[in-house]
Amino acid sequence: MSVDATRSYPIRLGASLEQAWRRLTRTPSHARRAEAARRASRRALAVTALTAVLIAILMFTLDAWVIQLMPPRGTAALWPVRLVSDFGKSSYVLWALIIVLALLGRERGGQGQYIDISYLDTTIALLAATPNLRRVFSQQQVPSDREGVFCGGYPYYSLYRTADARWLSVACSEPPLWSNFCDAIGLPQLARFARCAEHYQREPNAEEAAARQAVQQVIGAQTCRHWEALFADRNACVAAVRTIDEMLVDPQVAHRGLVDAVDHPQHGRIAQFASPLRLSRTPPRLRSAAPEIGEHTQQVLTSLGFDAAAMSALRERGVIH
């Protein structure tokens, strides 16, 4: 093709430039889909990470009333140990974490993968995180049930019976908190029994056990309500062990909106636990009550193409109700 240099080609040249610009700026459909997938992955990562954090917080708050399910010290366990792995701050958090890791791997490598996690795995992982087990492999030392900071034998981290047969949880493992606690109950001389490094490696000695008994005598002389009021504005980790009914009407539970209600067509207003997730723009909300068994069977099967005759046949065979 010959081109006359003396002539201009405004329309064709302009069209060619426009087409070239479109080609340069146009994003292929597969690229748009990939970008949309990346954005979705990022959103999923953020939501799952938030879920993990919130579930962890919820699991820790459950500890206060779970303690009441435990038997007195030195008696046989009356509740299943599986409870620990089921919601004891391990399984749910690690489930969320492994989903985040899989999504991150897909984000970076472009491929999905099979996720495998079990109650046994998460329970052992939780057990391995305790300070008492730090010497199992390094020094071949298996701790006893009364050894370590969190065994309940040291005075600064234990449960104490109150005058009204309730329990007060004291978790002042930081020395300043323990000192504040001792001042509040009128035993400032016990501040010297604060946590120290060697407590991780041994059982409480006779003097430390006596200090715990001294605290018990003081705590046992007053009601749980008295101690709650005393420590309400003090910098010490002290809380009453709640019963289930107390937990449901706790002011903080009400403030967080953790108990919600929904209208049921047959049973009226039904109270139930709300979602623990908190999102500023898209908060979860309770839209309807849980369905009755088979309530939506016809609706679901109709959406899948089943007609009345086919559903009737399934019903006669006992497949659906």
C-alpha positions in Angstrom: 0.0 0.0 0.0 1.4 3.4 -1.1 0.8 6.5 0.9 1.0 10.0 -0.6 3.0 12.1 1.9 1.4 15.2 0.6 -2.1 14.1 1.6 -3.6 13.9 5.0 -5.7 11.2 6.4 -7.5 12.8 9.3 -10.5 10.5 9.6 -8.5 7.2 9.2 -5.6 8.3 11.3 -8.0 9.6 14.0 -9.9 6.4 13.9 -6.7 4.4 14.2 -5.5 6.4 17.2 -8.8 6.0 18.8 -8.8 2.3 18.2 -5.2 2.0 19.6 -6.2 4.0 22.7 -9.1 1.7 23.3 -6.9 -1.3 23.0 -4.4 0.2 25.5 -7.0 1.2 28.0 -9.5 -1.6 27.6 -9.2 -4.3 30.3 -9.9 -7.8 29.1 -12.8 -9.6 30.6 -10.6 -12.2 32.2 -8.5 -9.5 33.8 -11.6 -7.8 35.2 -12.8 -11.1 36.6 -9.4 -11.7 38.2 -9.4 -8.3 39.8 -12.9 -8.9 41.0 -11.8 -12.2 42.5 -8.8 -10.5 44.2 -11.1 -7.9 45.7 -13.5 -10.6 46.9 -10.5 -12.4 48.4 -9.4 -9.3 50.3 -12.9 -8.8 51.6 -13.1 -12.4 52.7 -9.7 -12.1 54.4 -10.8 -9.1 56.3 -14.2 -10.6 57.3 -12.6 -13.9 58.3 -9.8 -12.2 60.3 -12.4 -10.0 62.1 -14.4 -13.2 62.8 -11.4 -14.8 64.3 -10.7 -11.9 66.6 -14.4 -11.5 67.7 -14.8 -15.3 68.3 -11.6 -15.2 70.4 -13.0 -12.4 72.5 -16.3 -14.2 72.9 -14.6 -17.4 74.0 -12.7 -15.6 76.7 -15.9 -14.0 78.0 -17.5 -17.4 78.2 -14.8 -18.5 80.7 -16.5 -16.8 83.6 -19.7 -18.8 83.5 -18.0 -22.0 82.2 -16.1 -22.2 85.4 -19.3 -22.8 87.3 -19.7 -26.1 85.4 -16.4 -27.3 86.9 -16.5 -29.5 90.0 -14.8 -28.4 93.3 -11.0 -28.8 93.4 -9.9 -32.4 94.1 -13.2 -34.0 92.9 -13.8 -36.0 89.8 -14.6 -34.1 86.6 -18.4 -34.0 85.9 -18.3 -32.3 82.5 -16.9 -33.6 79.3 -13.3 -32.6 78.5 -14.4 -32.2 74.8 -16.0 -28.9 76.0 -12.4 -27.5 76.1 -11.7 -28.2 72.5 -15.2 -27.5 71.4 -15.2 -23.8 72.3 -12.3 -23.4 74.6 -10.6 -20.6 72.7 -9.0 -23.1 70.3 -11.0 -24.7 67.6 -13.1 -21.8 66.3 -10.2 -19.4 66.3 -7.9 -21.8 64.5 -10.7 -22.7 62.0 -11.0 -19.0 61.1 -7.2 -18.7 60.9 -6.7 -21.6 58.6 -9.4 -20.2 56.3 -7.6 -16.9 56.2 -4.3 -18.7 55.4 -6.0 -20.6 52.6 -7.5 -17.5 51.1 -4.1 -15.7 51.4 -2.5 -18.7 49.6 -5.0 -18.5 46.8 -4.5 -14.7 46.6 -0.7 -15.1 46.1 -0.6 -18.4 44.3 -3.9 -18.5 42.4 -4.9 -22.0 43.6 -7.2 -23.3 46.2 -6.4 -26.1 48.6 -8.0 -28.7 50.9 -8.3 -27.6 54.6 -7.9 -30.2 57.3 -8.3 -29.4 61.0 -9.6 -31.5 63.9 -10.6 -31.2 67.6 -7.6 -33.3 68.6 -5.2 -31.0 66.7 -6.6 -27.8 68.1 -6.8 -29.2 71.7 -3.1 -30.3 71.6 -2.2 -26.9 70.1 -4.0 -25.2 73.0 -2.3 -27.4 75.5 1.1 -26.8 74.0 0.6 -23.1 74.4 0.4 -23.3 78.2 3.4 -22.2 80.1 3.5 -25.5 82.1 4.4 -27.5 79.0 7.4 -25.4 77.9 9.8 -27.9 79.5 8.2 -31.2 78.2 10.6 -31.5 75.2 13.5 -29.3 76.3 13.9 -30.8 79.8 11.7 -33.9 79.6 9.7 -32.6 82.6 6.0 -33.4 82.8 4.2 -30.8 85.0 1.8 -31.9 87.8 -1.8 -30.6 88.0 -0.8 -28.2 90.8 2.3 -26.8 89.1 2.6 -23.5 87.4 1.2 -19.9 87.6 -2.3 -20.8 86.4 -2.8 -24.0 88.5 -5.0 -22.2 91.0 -2.8 -22.7 94.0 -1.0 -19.4 93.9 -3.0 -16.6 95.7 -2.9 -14.1 92.9 -4.5 -16.4 90.4 -7.3 -18.5 91.8 -11.0 -18.8 92.7 -12.3 -17.8 96.1 -15.5 -18.8 97.8 -17.6 -15.9 99.2 -19.9 -15.7 102.2 -23.0 -16.4 100.1 -21.5 -19.5 98.5 -20.6 -17.8 95.3 -17.2 -17.7 93.5 -14.9 -14.7 93.0 -12.3 -15.0 90.2 -9.0 -13.4 90.9 -6.5 -13.1 88.0 -3.9 -10.7 89.2 -0.9 -12.3 87.6 0.8 -8.9 87.1 2.5 -7.8 90.3 1.0 -4.2 90.2 -2.5 -5.7 89.9 -1.8 -8.1 92.8 -0.5 -5.3 94.9 -3.7 -3.3 94.3 -5.8 -6.3 95.2 -3.9 -6.9 98.5 -4.4 -3.2 99.4 -8.1 -3.4 98.6 -8.8 -6.4 100.9 -6.6 -5.1 103.7 -3.7 -7.5 103.3 -0.9 -5.3 101.9 1.7 -7.6 103.4 0.8 -10.3 100.9 2.0 -8.2 98.0 5.4 -10.0 98.2 3.7 -13.1 97.0 3.4 -11.7 93.5 4.1 -13.8 90.5 7.8 -14.6 89.7 9.6 -16.6 87.2 10.1 -19.7 89.4 6.3 -20.1 89.8 6.2 -21.4 86.2 8.3 -24.4 87.3 7.0 -25.5 90.7 4.0 -26.0 92.9 3.2 -23.4 95.6 5.2 -23.8 98.7 3.8 -23.9 102.2 4.1 -20.1 102.7 2.4 -19.3 99.4 -0.4 -21.8 100.2 -0.9 -20.1 103.6 -1.1 -16.7 101.8 -3.9 -18.1 99.6 -5.7 -19.3 102.7 -5.4 -15.9 104.3 -7.0 -14.4 101.2 -9.8 -17.0 101.3 -10.6 -16.1 104.9 -11.0 -12.5 104.0 -13.0 -13.1 100.8 -15.1 -15.7 102.6 -16.3 -13.1 105.2 -18.2 -11.0 102.7 -20.7 -11.6 99.9 -19.9 -11.7 96.2 -21.9 -8.5 95.7 -19.7 -6.7 98.3 -16.5 -7.6 96.5 -18.0 -6.7 93.1 -18.8 -3.2 94.4 -15.4 -2.9 96.0 -13.4 -3.7 92.9 -15.7 -1.9 90.4 -13.4 1.0 90.1 -10.1 -0.5 91.1 -7.3 -1.6 88.8 -7.4 -5.3 89.6 -8.6 -8.3 87.6 -11.4 -9.5 89.8 -14.8 -10.6 88.7 -17.7 -12.7 90.0 -18.3 -16.1 88.4 -21.7 -15.6 86.7 -24.5 -18.0 86.5 -26.2 -18.4 83.1 -29.2 -16.3 84.2 -27.0 -13.6 85.6 -24.9 -13.5 82.4 -28.1 -13.0 80.3 -29.0 -9.8 82.2 -25.5 -8.5 82.7 -25.3 -4.8 81.8 -22.3 -5.3 79.5 -24.1 -8.1 77.7 -27.1 -5.8 77.3 -24.9 -2.9 76.1 -23.3 -5.2 73.4 -26.7 -6.4 72.3 -25.8 -10.0 72.7 -29.4 -11.1 73.4 -31.9 -10.4 70.7 -35.5 -11.3 69.9 -37.5 -12.3 66.9 -41.1 -12.7 66.1 -42.3 -16.3 65.4 -45.6 -16.9 63.6 -46.5 -19.7 66.0 -44.5 -19.1 69.2 -44.6 -15.4 69.5 -41.6 -13.3 70.6 -38.6 -15.5 71.0 -35.3 -14.4 72.7 -32.1 -15.8 71.4 -28.4 -15.0 71.2 -27.4 -12.4 68.7 -24.3 -12.5 66.4 -21.1 -11.5 68.1 -19.8 -9.9 64.9 -19.7 -6.1 64.8 -19.4 -4.3 61.5 -19.9 -0.5 61.1 -21.4 -0.5 57.6 -22.9 -3.9 57.2 -23.9 -5.1 60.7 -25.5 -8.5 61.0 -29.2 -8.5 61.9 -31.7 -11.1 63.0 -34.2 -11.2 60.2 -36.3 -14.2 61.0 -36.8 -17.1 63.4 -35.2 -20.4 62.8 -37.5 -22.4 60.4 -39.6 -25.4 61.5 -38.5 -28.8 60.2 -39.4 -28.9 56.5 -40.8 -25.4 56.5 -39.1 -24.4 53.2 -39.0 -27.9 51.6 -41.6 -27.1 49.0 -40.1 -23.7 48.2 -36.6 -25.2 47.7 -37.8 -28.1 45.6 -39.9 -25.8 43.4 -36.8 -23.6 42.8 -35.0 -26.8 41.7 -37.7 -27.7 39.2 -39.8 -30.2 41.1 -43.5 -30.1 40.3 -46.3 -31.0 42.6 -46.5 -34.6 41.4 -42.8 -35.2 42.0 -42.9 -33.7 45.5 -46.0 -35.8 46.3 -44.0 -38.9 45.3 -41.1 -37.9 47.5 -43.5 -37.4 50.3 -45.1 -40.8 49.9 -41.7 -42.4 50.0 -40.9 -40.6 53.2 -38.1 -38.6 51.6 -39.6 -35.3 52.7 -42.3 -34.4 55.2 
